[in-house]
Amino acid sequence: MLSGEDFEKQMKTIKEEKIPIKMWLDDIEPGAEKQARNIANLPGAFHHIAIMPDAHVGYGMPIGGVLATEYIIAPNAVGVDIGCGVIAVKTSIREIDEYSLKQILNQLRGDIPTGFTHHKQAQSWEGFDRAPDVPIIQKELDSARNQIGTLGGGNHFLEILQEIDDSKWQIKSMGNIWLMLHSGSRNFGYKTANFFHRKAKQCCESNNIKLPDKDLAFLKLDSQDGQDYWQAMNYCLEFAQANRDLMAKRFMDIFSNITNCEFINFAMERGYKSEIKEKYISIHHNYAAKESHFGKEVIVHRKGATRAFAGQIGIVPGSMGAPSFIVEGLGNPESFMSCAHGAGRAMGRREANKKLTKEQADQAIKGIVFAGWQGKFDEAPQAYKNIEQVIKNQSDLAKPIVKLKPMAVMIGQ
């Protein structure tokens, strides 16, 4: 970890707000900086705000923001896709041909619904039997039975990658092939976030609470609505994990049936302490949790940020045309022990679809097996920040331990 003068050079601090804002990037867009200043003036905000190097504009709070609070919870500081996260698994093979890659993607498209499509039949998950008695959860329970094990849309993906051993695209040797997927809590998270954000706005208005932005409305954690949101949010986290687990199982089954590979427990192989029973690495990056920081128990909101406790294994995916990284957390207290969750958007979806052409998008993913853009280019690599720079900017938060080159990708369309 960097310290002293080197650390101060790497981290930029804004000091003129109610509490400081500590940022791990120099090129923050004006809208995201304004949102960071707003959360620094939010009642209940604790100690300082941490902004990750992949930060960009979100609803109320920037994506890539970390907010600690003492007695409140803000739904938009968690995000609308509660529990969105990533799974990565290492395979035993080092080679795969293009035909097999296409065959795997074709089977994935048949088994894992994307976009707004769901399974035609209800799927099994034991967690459905212990859903909390919170109205919005109970309302969405039946539809969730058909949504579990589905990818969704936007930047959600299934990807096949391969280890490379250098920091640039001048590949010296190729390592093991990995599988990766990114998805969240589907309608459960979206409906829960919106329902409780409306509750929070009503609460703040009825109590004449002045907010720096109405999209930062919050609930007191010890209130009934606050407790209901806490239960619902944590259930959405469980559902999001179960959603990824089901897709990962199907992904691994399809891949192993075609390649005859085995799967390697990366944590055990590298000697990391891990309580994860599965062979894959799994993290989520839109959630709130009770943690101890700077001598107090606080509620840490990570919106588009990953927990990076010392020695903890994490995943920082790039765009489909750029590498992804397996990282080891360094436990830096200045980021509330957090790091980036990905490359972060450099263009909004509308801007990307307006500015980019099919030729530009195709060139950026040359050599990668991909189904096609279907007229939209908002997931093209040019719409994202440089992942190498993101990793460099957070060198005091997490260190890269594996670099992965994309080979084939299926996005949520």
matplotlib code that plots the C-alpha trace (Angstrom):
import matplotlib.pyplot as plt

x = [0.0, 1.2, 1.7, 2.7, 3.6, 3.0, -0.5, -1.4, -0.2, -2.4, -5.6, -7.3, -9.2, -12.0, -12.2, -14.7, -17.8, -19.3, -17.0, -14.1, -14.3, -11.4, -11.1, -9.0, -9.2, -8.4, -10.9, -14.2, -17.1, -18.8, -22.1, -20.4, -18.4, -21.6, -23.2, -20.1, -20.4, -24.1, -23.5, -20.8, -23.5, -26.1, -27.3, -25.8, -22.8, -19.8, -16.1, -15.5, -16.8, -14.7, -14.9, -13.5, -11.5, -14.4, -16.9, -19.5, -23.0, -25.8, -29.1, -28.4, -25.0, -22.3, -21.7, -18.3, -19.1, -18.7, -20.8, -20.7, -23.5, -24.2, -28.0, -29.6, -29.8, -30.4, -31.9, -30.2, -26.8, -27.2, -28.6, -31.5, -29.9, -29.4, -26.7, -25.5, -22.2, -19.7, -18.7, -15.3, -14.2, -10.9, -10.9, -8.2, -7.7, -5.5, -6.8, -10.2, -11.1, -13.4, -16.0, -16.3, -16.6, -19.5, -21.1, -20.9, -22.5, -25.3, -26.1, -25.9, -28.4, -30.8, -30.5, -30.1, -32.7, -31.5, -33.0, -36.7, -37.2, -37.7, -37.9, -41.2, -41.4, -40.7, -37.2, -36.2, -34.5, -35.0, -34.8, -38.3, -39.7, -38.1, -38.9, -39.4, -42.9, -42.3, -45.1, -42.9, -41.0, -44.2, -45.7, -42.7, -42.3, -44.2, -42.5, -39.1, -39.5, -39.3, -36.6, -34.0, -31.2, -31.7, -29.1, -31.1, -29.9, -27.6, -24.0, -24.8, -22.7, -21.4, -17.8, -15.0, -11.4, -7.8, -5.0, -2.2, 1.0, 1.9, 0.4, 0.0, -1.5, 1.9, 1.1, 4.1, 2.3, -1.2, -2.6, -5.8, -9.2, -11.7, -15.5, -17.1, -20.6, -22.2, -25.8, -28.0, -31.3, -33.6, -37.0, -36.6, -33.9, -35.3, -38.8, -37.4, -35.1, -37.9, -40.5, -38.3, -36.9, -40.5, -40.9, -37.7, -38.8, -42.1, -40.3, -37.9, -40.7, -43.0, -40.1, -38.9, -35.5, -33.4, -31.6, -28.8, -30.7, -34.1, -32.7, -30.7, -33.7, -33.0, -34.7, -33.7, -32.5, -34.4, -37.7, -40.2, -39.6, -35.8, -36.0, -38.3, -35.8, -32.9, -34.7, -35.7, -32.3, -30.6, -33.1, -32.3, -28.7, -29.4, -31.6, -28.9, -26.4, -28.7, -29.4, -25.7, -25.2, -27.8, -26.4, -22.9, -23.9, -25.4, -22.4, -20.0, -22.0, -22.2, -18.5, -17.3, -19.6, -18.0, -14.4, -14.1, -12.4, -12.4, -12.7, -10.0, -10.6, -8.5, -8.6, -7.3, -4.8, -3.3, -3.4, -6.0, -8.3, -11.8, -15.1, -16.6, -17.5, -17.9, -14.9, -15.6, -15.0, -18.2, -18.7, -21.4, -21.1, -24.5, -25.3, -25.1, -23.5, -22.8, -19.0, -16.6, -14.5, -12.6, -13.7, -17.5, -20.0, -21.4, -23.5, -21.3, -23.1, -21.1, -22.8, -20.7, -17.9, -16.4, -15.3, -11.5, -10.6, -7.0, -6.4, -9.9, -10.2, -12.2, -13.1, -12.7, -14.1, -13.2, -15.3, -15.7, -12.8, -10.4, -8.9, -10.5, -8.6, -8.8, -7.5, -6.5, -7.8, -5.3, -7.7, -7.1, -9.1, -9.3, -11.6, -13.6, -11.7, -13.3, -12.1, -13.5, -16.1, -15.2, -14.1, -16.9, -18.7, -17.0, -20.1, -23.8, -25.9, -27.6, -24.4, -22.7, -25.5, -25.5, -21.7, -20.4, -20.8, -21.0, -17.6, -16.0, -17.6, -16.6, -13.0, -12.8, -13.7, -11.9, -10.9, -13.6, -16.5, -19.7, -23.3, -23.6, -24.7, -28.4, -28.3, -27.0, -23.5, -23.8, -21.7, -18.9, -15.5, -15.3, -18.2, -16.0, -13.0, -9.5, -9.4, -5.6, -5.8, -8.5, -6.3, -3.3, -5.3, -6.3, -2.9, -3.3, -6.7, -6.2, -3.4, -4.0, -3.1, -4.5, -5.1, -7.7, -8.0, -11.6, -12.2, -16.0, -18.9, -22.7, -24.3, -27.8, -29.8]
y = [0.0, 3.5, 5.8, 9.3, 11.7, 9.0, 8.4, 12.1, 12.4, 9.6, 10.7, 14.0, 15.6, 18.2, 19.8, 22.7, 20.6, 19.4, 16.4, 15.8, 14.0, 11.7, 10.7, 8.2, 9.9, 13.3, 13.3, 13.1, 14.4, 17.5, 15.8, 13.0, 15.6, 17.6, 14.4, 13.7, 17.1, 16.5, 13.3, 15.1, 17.4, 14.7, 14.6, 11.5, 11.2, 10.1, 11.1, 11.5, 10.4, 8.0, 8.1, 5.2, 5.6, 4.2, 6.8, 8.3, 9.9, 7.8, 8.6, 10.9, 9.3, 8.6, 5.0, 4.3, 6.1, 4.9, 6.6, 5.7, 6.9, 6.8, 6.3, 6.5, 4.4, 5.9, 3.7, 5.5, 5.2, 1.5, 1.6, 0.2, -3.1, -4.3, -7.0, -6.6, -8.5, -10.8, -14.4, -15.7, -19.3, -20.7, -23.8, -26.4, -25.8, -23.4, -23.8, -23.6, -23.3, -20.7, -23.4, -24.5, -20.9, -20.3, -23.6, -22.6, -19.2, -20.8, -23.1, -20.3, -18.3, -21.2, -21.9, -18.4, -15.8, -12.2, -8.7, -8.7, -12.4, -14.9, -18.6, -20.0, -22.2, -21.4, -22.2, -23.7, -21.8, -22.6, -18.9, -18.3, -20.1, -17.5, -14.3, -11.4, -10.2, -6.9, -5.9, -5.1, -8.4, -10.4, -8.6, -9.6, -13.1, -15.0, -13.3, -13.7, -17.5, -17.1, -14.5, -16.3, -17.6, -14.9, -12.4, -9.2, -6.4, -3.4, -4.2, -7.7, -10.4, -13.9, -14.1, -16.5, -15.1, -16.3, -15.4, -13.3, -12.5, -8.9, -5.5, -4.7, -6.5, -7.8, -11.3, -13.4, -16.5, -17.7, -19.2, -20.9, -20.0, -18.5, -18.0, -14.8, -13.5, -10.2, -9.8, -8.7, -9.0, -8.4, -6.9, -7.6, -5.0, -2.5, -2.5, -2.5, 0.4, 2.5, 1.6, 2.6, 5.7, 7.0, 6.1, 8.0, 11.1, 11.1, 10.7, 13.6, 15.8, 15.2, 15.8, 19.0, 17.6, 19.7, 17.5, 18.5, 16.6, 14.9, 11.8, 11.4, 10.9, 8.6, 6.6, 6.3, 2.8, 2.3, 3.4, 0.8, 1.7, 1.7, -1.8, -3.0, -1.7, -3.3, -6.7, -6.3, -5.1, -8.1, -10.5, -8.9, -9.6, -13.2, -13.4, -11.8, -14.3, -17.2, -15.8, -15.8, -19.2, -20.7, -19.1, -20.1, -23.7, -23.8, -21.9, -24.4, -27.4, -26.3, -25.4, -28.6, -30.8, -29.3, -29.0, -31.8, -29.3, -29.3, -26.2, -25.0, -23.5, -20.3, -19.2, -22.6, -22.9, -19.5, -20.1, -17.4, -17.7, -18.2, -19.2, -19.7, -23.3, -23.1, -23.1, -19.7, -16.1, -14.2, -10.5, -7.9, -4.2, -2.5, -2.9, -1.4, -3.2, -2.5, -2.3, -0.6, 2.3, 5.0, 3.8, 3.6, 1.1, 2.7, 1.7, 1.6, 2.1, 0.8, 1.8, 0.4, -0.3, -3.6, -4.5, -4.7, -5.9, -6.9, -10.2, -10.3, -11.6, -9.4, -9.0, -5.9, -6.5, -4.4, -3.7, -6.6, -5.4, -4.9, -7.1, -7.9, -8.4, -10.6, -8.4, -8.7, -6.1, -4.0, -2.9, 0.8, 2.6, 5.8, 4.0, 2.3, -0.8, -0.6, -0.5, -0.1, -2.4, -2.2, 0.2, 2.7, 4.5, 7.2, 7.8, 7.6, 5.0, 7.6, 9.4, 6.1, 5.1, 8.5, 8.8, 5.3, 3.4, -0.3, -0.2, 1.5, -1.0, -4.0, -2.8, -2.5, -6.1, -7.6, -11.2, -11.7, -14.0, -12.0, -12.3, -8.8, -5.3, -5.4, -1.7, -0.5, 0.4, 1.5, -1.6, -1.0, -0.6, 3.1, 3.7, 2.7, 4.1, 2.6, -0.3, -0.2, 3.3, 2.4, -0.4, 2.0, 4.7, 2.3, 0.7, 1.6, -0.1, -3.4, -5.1, -7.1, -10.8, -12.2, -10.4, -11.9, -11.3, -11.6, -14.4, -14.6, -12.6, -12.7, -9.5, -8.9, -7.9]
z = [0.0, -0.7, 2.2, 3.1, 0.3, -2.5, -1.2, -1.1, -4.7, -5.8, -4.0, -4.7, -1.8, -1.9, 1.5, 1.2, 1.8, 5.2, 5.1, 2.8, -0.5, -1.3, -5.0, -6.8, -10.2, -11.7, -14.6, -12.7, -14.9, -13.6, -12.9, -10.8, -8.9, -8.1, -6.8, -4.7, -3.2, -2.5, -0.5, 1.4, 2.7, 3.4, 7.0, 8.7, 6.3, 8.3, 8.2, 4.4, 1.0, -1.1, -4.9, -6.9, -10.1, -12.3, -11.0, -13.2, -12.8, -11.2, -9.6, -6.6, -5.8, -8.4, -9.4, -7.9, -4.7, -1.1, 1.6, 5.3, 7.5, 11.2, 11.5, 8.1, 4.9, 1.5, -1.2, -4.1, -2.4, -2.8, -6.3, -8.3, -9.1, -5.5, -5.2, -8.7, -8.8, -10.6, -10.5, -12.0, -12.2, -13.3, -15.6, -16.1, -19.8, -21.7, -25.3, -27.0, -30.6, -32.2, -33.1, -29.5, -28.3, -30.7, -29.7, -26.0, -26.7, -28.7, -25.9, -23.3, -25.4, -25.3, -21.6, -20.1, -20.9, -21.5, -21.6, -20.6, -21.2, -18.3, -17.9, -19.0, -16.0, -12.3, -11.1, -7.8, -5.0, -1.3, -0.4, -1.8, 1.3, 3.6, 1.9, 4.4, 5.1, 3.3, 0.8, -2.2, -1.8, -1.4, -4.5, -6.7, -5.3, -8.0, -11.0, -9.3, -9.6, -13.3, -13.2, -11.2, -13.4, -16.0, -17.2, -17.7, -19.9, -20.0, -19.0, -17.7, -19.5, -19.7, -20.8, -21.6, -20.9, -20.8, -18.5, -19.9, -18.0, -18.9, -18.4, -22.1, -25.1, -26.1, -24.9, -23.8, -22.8, -22.4, -19.2, -18.0, -19.4, -17.1, -17.1, -15.8, -15.4, -14.3, -13.2, -10.3, -8.6, -11.6, -10.8, -7.1, -6.7, -9.1, -7.6, -4.0, -4.7, -6.3, -3.7, -0.7, -2.5, -2.7, 1.0, 1.8, -0.1, 1.8, 5.1, 4.4, 3.2, 6.2, 8.6, 6.8, 6.2, 3.8, 1.3, -1.1, -3.7, -3.5, -5.1, -1.8, 0.3, 3.2, 6.0, 9.6, 10.0, 13.3, 11.8, 10.5, 6.9, 7.5, 9.0, 6.1, 3.5, 5.4, 5.3, 1.7, 0.6, 2.2, 0.7, -2.7, -2.1, -1.4, -4.5, -6.7, -5.4, -6.1, -9.6, -10.4, -8.8, -11.0, -14.2, -13.1, -12.7, -16.2, -17.6, -16.0, -17.1, -20.7, -20.8, -19.2, -21.4, -24.5, -23.3, -20.8, -18.4, -14.6, -12.4, -10.0, -6.6, -7.1, -3.5, -2.3, -5.1, -4.2, -0.4, 0.3, 3.2, 1.8, 3.3, -0.1, -0.6, -4.3, -6.6, -8.0, -6.8, -6.1, -5.2, -5.3, -5.6, -4.9, -1.3, 2.2, 5.2, 8.9, 9.4, 11.8, 10.4, 12.2, 15.6, 14.9, 13.6, 10.5, 7.5, 4.4, 1.1, -1.8, -5.1, -7.9, -5.6, -4.3, -0.8, -0.6, 2.9, 3.3, 1.5, 0.1, -3.5, -5.8, -9.5, -11.6, -15.1, -18.1, -21.2, -23.6, -25.7, -22.7, -20.0, -16.7, -13.4, -10.4, -7.5, -3.9, -1.5, 0.5, 3.3, 2.8, 5.5, 3.3, 0.9, 3.6, 2.4, -1.1, -4.7, -8.2, -9.5, -13.2, -15.9, -15.4, -18.2, -20.2, -22.3, -21.3, -23.2, -25.3, -26.1, -27.1, -29.4, -31.0, -31.5, -32.2, -35.5, -36.1, -37.8, -34.7, -32.3, -34.4, -34.7, -30.9, -30.4, -33.3, -32.6, -29.9, -30.5, -30.1, -31.3, -32.7, -31.6, -32.8, -33.6, -30.1, -29.3, -25.6, -24.5, -27.0, -25.4, -26.4, -24.0, -21.1, -19.3, -19.7, -17.3, -17.1, -15.8, -13.3, -12.0, -11.8, -10.0, -7.3, -6.7, -3.0, -2.7, -4.5, -6.4, -9.6, -9.3, -12.5, -15.9, -18.2, -22.0, -23.4, -26.0, -26.3, -24.8, -24.6, -23.4, -22.0, -25.1]

ax = plt.figure().add_subplot(projection="3d")
ax.plot(x, y, z, "-o")
ax.set_aspect("equal")
plt.show()
